[in-house]
Amino acid sequence: MTEPGGRPVAARPLLTAPARLALRVLSEEDVRRIHVAALKLLGAEGAAAETAASSAPSSFALAGRADGHDASLGAGRCWL
């Protein structure tokens, strides 16, 4: 990427902050009902998806294109 004058743009580190605010659109009961309905619709595939989701890590690192610009996703981090 370059600036309007043709000079390369200096890489800047990504910044994150701990998530402190939460927006709840659905209640816990609503989430449970949607989950149960989705499993009914998906049948056996739903059970496989649930197994896969439960074995997924709660956080992971997304490698940056430049050294030092990796992003930690999940684990209570908020990206805006």
Residue pairs with C-beta under 8 A, 6 or more apart in sequence:
1 8
1 9
2 8
2 9
3 9
11 66
11 69
13 68
13 69
14 64
14 69
14 71
16 71
16 72
16 77
16 78
16 79
17 77
17 78
18 76
18 77
18 78
19 76
19 77
19 78
20 78
21 78
26 34
38 46
39 46
39 47
39 50
40 46
42 49
57 74
58 74
58 75
59 72
59 73
59 74
59 75
59 77
60 72
60 73
60 74
61 70
61 71
61 72
61 73
62 70
62 71
62 72
62 73
63 70
64 70
64 71
71 79
73 79
